[in-house]
Amino acid sequence: MNQLENNAYFWQKMDTLLLSSTCKIDHPKGTTHPTYANLIYPVDYGSLQDTVGTDSQPIHVFKGSKKAHQVDSIVISADILKKDCEVKLLVGCDEEEKLRILEFLNQTQFQKAILVQRGSQTPAWANNE
């Protein structure tokens, strides 16, 4: 495989995590990062309560300006200072907000992130449920 397979079943599972949890916003849009004062949150940022992400903390969420009940996309970030990779959900984000989130996550030399957009295709290898 030389390309990301965008599996509709994956996105269903992401939506289930979102809809079965309470989203708590810890950092409203426009507030500064608690450690790095030069980093300003471009949209609301928080977490899904009663979930566990890759950093053993609740799954992180960027919540945009659109009302939404499904995950639009995810970002995967690699941070060499924390020595970790994290997956963060984007919910209700328009294209401009997605771009601002990527700029926010990629502005230091220590952390870089990619965006994976939601798809509706089911790869041939996927297990039908």
Contacts in CASP RR format, 6 or more apart in sequence:
PFRMAT RR
TARGET T0000
AUTHOR 0000-0000-0000
METHOD contacts of the structure
MODEL  1
MNQLENNAYFWQKMDTLLLSSTCKIDHPKGTTHPTYANLIYPVDYGSLQD
TVGTDSQPIHVFKGSKKAHQVDSIVISADILKKDCEVKLLVGCDEEEKLR
ILEFLNQTQFQKAILVQRGSQTPAWANNE
4 116 0 8 1.000
5 121 0 8 1.000
5 123 0 8 1.000
5 125 0 8 1.000
5 126 0 8 1.000
6 116 0 8 1.000
6 117 0 8 1.000
6 118 0 8 1.000
6 119 0 8 1.000
6 120 0 8 1.000
6 121 0 8 1.000
6 123 0 8 1.000
7 121 0 8 1.000
7 122 0 8 1.000
7 123 0 8 1.000
7 126 0 8 1.000
8 119 0 8 1.000
8 120 0 8 1.000
8 121 0 8 1.000
8 122 0 8 1.000
8 126 0 8 1.000
9 122 0 8 1.000
9 126 0 8 1.000
9 127 0 8 1.000
9 129 0 8 1.000
11 70 0 8 1.000
11 71 0 8 1.000
11 118 0 8 1.000
11 119 0 8 1.000
11 120 0 8 1.000
14 70 0 8 1.000
14 71 0 8 1.000
14 74 0 8 1.000
14 89 0 8 1.000
15 69 0 8 1.000
15 70 0 8 1.000
15 71 0 8 1.000
17 48 0 8 1.000
17 51 0 8 1.000
17 59 0 8 1.000
17 89 0 8 1.000
18 48 0 8 1.000
18 61 0 8 1.000
18 69 0 8 1.000
18 70 0 8 1.000
18 71 0 8 1.000
18 89 0 8 1.000
18 91 0 8 1.000
19 69 0 8 1.000
21 48 0 8 1.000
21 49 0 8 1.000
21 50 0 8 1.000
21 51 0 8 1.000
21 59 0 8 1.000
22 48 0 8 1.000
22 49 0 8 1.000
22 50 0 8 1.000
23 46 0 8 1.000
23 47 0 8 1.000
23 48 0 8 1.000
23 49 0 8 1.000
23 61 0 8 1.000
23 63 0 8 1.000
23 91 0 8 1.000
24 46 0 8 1.000
24 47 0 8 1.000
24 48 0 8 1.000
24 49 0 8 1.000
24 58 0 8 1.000
25 44 0 8 1.000
25 45 0 8 1.000
25 46 0 8 1.000
25 63 0 8 1.000
26 45 0 8 1.000
26 46 0 8 1.000
26 47 0 8 1.000
27 33 0 8 1.000
27 34 0 8 1.000
27 41 0 8 1.000
27 44 0 8 1.000
27 45 0 8 1.000
27 46 0 8 1.000
28 41 0 8 1.000
28 44 0 8 1.000
29 41 0 8 1.000
29 42 0 8 1.000
29 43 0 8 1.000
29 44 0 8 1.000
29 64 0 8 1.000
30 40 0 8 1.000
30 41 0 8 1.000
30 42 0 8 1.000
31 40 0 8 1.000
31 41 0 8 1.000
32 38 0 8 1.000
32 39 0 8 1.000
32 40 0 8 1.000
32 41 0 8 1.000
33 39 0 8 1.000
33 40 0 8 1.000
33 41 0 8 1.000
36 108 0 8 1.000
39 104 0 8 1.000
39 107 0 8 1.000
40 104 0 8 1.000
41 104 0 8 1.000
42 62 0 8 1.000
42 97 0 8 1.000
42 100 0 8 1.000
42 101 0 8 1.000
42 103 0 8 1.000
42 104 0 8 1.000
43 62 0 8 1.000
43 63 0 8 1.000
43 64 0 8 1.000
43 65 0 8 1.000
43 93 0 8 1.000
43 97 0 8 1.000
43 100 0 8 1.000
43 101 0 8 1.000
44 62 0 8 1.000
44 63 0 8 1.000
44 64 0 8 1.000
45 60 0 8 1.000
45 61 0 8 1.000
45 62 0 8 1.000
45 63 0 8 1.000
46 60 0 8 1.000
46 61 0 8 1.000
46 62 0 8 1.000
46 63 0 8 1.000
47 57 0 8 1.000
47 58 0 8 1.000
47 59 0 8 1.000
47 60 0 8 1.000
47 61 0 8 1.000
48 58 0 8 1.000
48 59 0 8 1.000
48 61 0 8 1.000
48 89 0 8 1.000
49 58 0 8 1.000
50 58 0 8 1.000
51 58 0 8 1.000
51 59 0 8 1.000
52 58 0 8 1.000
52 59 0 8 1.000
53 59 0 8 1.000
53 60 0 8 1.000
53 86 0 8 1.000
53 87 0 8 1.000
54 84 0 8 1.000
54 85 0 8 1.000
54 86 0 8 1.000
54 87 0 8 1.000
55 82 0 8 1.000
55 84 0 8 1.000
55 86 0 8 1.000
59 87 0 8 1.000
59 88 0 8 1.000
59 89 0 8 1.000
60 86 0 8 1.000
60 88 0 8 1.000
60 89 0 8 1.000
61 88 0 8 1.000
61 89 0 8 1.000
61 90 0 8 1.000
61 91 0 8 1.000
62 75 0 8 1.000
62 88 0 8 1.000
62 89 0 8 1.000
62 90 0 8 1.000
62 91 0 8 1.000
62 93 0 8 1.000
62 97 0 8 1.000
62 101 0 8 1.000
63 91 0 8 1.000
63 92 0 8 1.000
63 93 0 8 1.000
64 90 0 8 1.000
64 91 0 8 1.000
64 92 0 8 1.000
64 93 0 8 1.000
64 94 0 8 1.000
64 97 0 8 1.000
65 92 0 8 1.000
65 93 0 8 1.000
65 94 0 8 1.000
65 97 0 8 1.000
66 92 0 8 1.000
66 93 0 8 1.000
66 94 0 8 1.000
67 92 0 8 1.000
68 91 0 8 1.000
68 92 0 8 1.000
70 91 0 8 1.000
70 118 0 8 1.000
71 89 0 8 1.000
71 90 0 8 1.000
71 91 0 8 1.000
71 118 0 8 1.000
72 90 0 8 1.000
72 91 0 8 1.000
72 92 0 8 1.000
72 93 0 8 1.000
72 98 0 8 1.000
72 117 0 8 1.000
72 118 0 8 1.000
73 90 0 8 1.000
73 93 0 8 1.000
73 98 0 8 1.000
73 115 0 8 1.000
73 116 0 8 1.000
73 117 0 8 1.000
73 118 0 8 1.000
74 87 0 8 1.000
74 88 0 8 1.000
74 89 0 8 1.000
74 90 0 8 1.000
74 115 0 8 1.000
74 116 0 8 1.000
75 87 0 8 1.000
75 88 0 8 1.000
75 90 0 8 1.000
75 101 0 8 1.000
75 102 0 8 1.000
75 105 0 8 1.000
75 113 0 8 1.000
75 114 0 8 1.000
75 115 0 8 1.000
75 116 0 8 1.000
76 85 0 8 1.000
76 86 0 8 1.000
76 87 0 8 1.000
76 88 0 8 1.000
76 113 0 8 1.000
76 114 0 8 1.000
76 116 0 8 1.000
77 85 0 8 1.000
77 86 0 8 1.000
77 88 0 8 1.000
77 105 0 8 1.000
77 111 0 8 1.000
77 112 0 8 1.000
77 113 0 8 1.000
78 84 0 8 1.000
78 85 0 8 1.000
78 111 0 8 1.000
78 112 0 8 1.000
78 113 0 8 1.000
79 85 0 8 1.000
79 86 0 8 1.000
79 110 0 8 1.000
79 111 0 8 1.000
80 110 0 8 1.000
80 111 0 8 1.000
81 110 0 8 1.000
81 111 0 8 1.000
90 97 0 8 1.000
90 98 0 8 1.000
90 101 0 8 1.000
90 115 0 8 1.000
93 101 0 8 1.000
98 115 0 8 1.000
101 115 0 8 1.000
102 113 0 8 1.000
102 115 0 8 1.000
105 111 0 8 1.000
105 112 0 8 1.000
105 113 0 8 1.000
106 112 0 8 1.000
106 113 0 8 1.000
122 128 0 8 1.000
END
